């Protein structure tokens, strides 16, 4: 199990080429056709806008490494964003709003893990069901309307800086460091590799794969709760459809980054590059004024191209 983790770190070039080549091509393309794309302000904007996706894609990587999937993450993000808006508006406390969002997100993640690990429902079906639940609750608690008037303590987070670095980027970097340490430098990280690659070994070691699987999904829900704070700050409100579809971008970033959907084979740095590639793509398409429907289709094309390039390299 630990060998898989060592391989993932010692041979990073096995995964870099596909996503790195696509990222370089995207930057070159939009630098040529999109006015202002290569400006410092716009590139900084790309990184800031990618922070929410980073906080979803990193736990999605762990989930996919267990041969699972979480289709509810975008809807749960929407619900937790509303929790931040509603609770902080009522209490004037950002921390209480964040606490409520984290609890709701963790609860949904735990339910997802329970449905997959204990009930035995396939991850696609289980999380599709909780997607509907989260989306429905979002419409109920908001009455289908945006929640506005949130405190300055919440909305200022997205524009604040720490030592000159935007706070959302700082949060994303801290999140990456935490997940890197968790996956590559703890026993729990070894168990995550085993959940996808050798689950029977966990049983022989006296460990409960079901409990570990629930914990992985719970981490995903918890991160959706934390990302809900950034989503609320970014939109300066809570909106009942704010995060819908972001689960697709998260899955795309993980796939583009080289994580396999089987055998516990994943790489967090590749996921981070995948997130930036998706962010560059969407930003560039915005600058040349292409509609959102084209952007969604383009993310799908991005996944196919990156995996195609990796396939060519593997065969060569």
Steps between C-alpha positions, in 0.01 A plus 500: 500500500775744594682408178213647301539828687877500443455434128249786475761739646823364352381486137290814454601530134278203426202730551626850430523496118132479405367768732814717474496495121132594494558781752788645297296478180203672663714785635665545158166490319317750720808718526480537123124545451364639829586866572647546846521129579871507588471808721606454862156608618322241286734214586454585868127497439525152347672371813248664734205368300652150508517483880145371554554228240830408667321443830258264326742322268749398769248296704346378173843353422492294820145384428586395144809319630264275699324420168217729606337819378315791658246662269342690789798723573378798295150487651642461851725801433188697405323398820799579722539838331139574591572385857785751522277778366194423714680432830748786468215736408300391806788497748741754344771237553712361219629219721149379586410507133811302413434255783145436377628449145767253609250300707253480211774407254646234731151355557440462126845351450440251781163402350666448163764277657238305695290440189804380305684303770224360720188491283702398195347745251733581208665841550348644182146415612548588868649843439251573223230452763667729752557753222123523462455526877753783534358685202147470637605622845676797341177605331302449822725696738540787252147493362663500159644849557848638560592572862648849507624743763771273640748654748821668385698238692383241246507691173837662570675161511506461123670836443727502808874435484754347737854633453395613154354162401122471449343311790320249269838400354645464851206276595551287188873463567438399862239251379744349251774472762258330740384249241854432382606425856191288561537289187876451484619526861239331719368151549158622398648596163636148461154364576350722228734345242399157630126575480534522124787264441490224763198522727540142621836590655323743730274224626796272564665784694195519727376830356146585391488604132142621551597747773792626295277545196245697703784720630616576144152609391459699823821688418351587162185638659699694758705666229180593316397676820824698520479584129146624567650792691704605197202454269284728716777759523560485126134555411434739789188291564367146525330371186302173462684397181847650564706182503303275267726344237823556693514127575553448126792744496646328809478156339645644178795654688572168672480308172712753312755485784559130443317333787372159399142396567620160618770337716559788741729686264491875558722807496409826675741728314348379174158593635627849584631540144166372373317764705719774352442363149123513551531852645712619206254350254194662655673835544625506143159411362346777710745752359403412144132516600398140433176388674500279810358206303813499284716518812339184642559315174857628487579355844390161367727543198784595736464171686501298177804680357705467820423129535570449129844658537573285804391193306732584212790549739428170678496309172823661388 
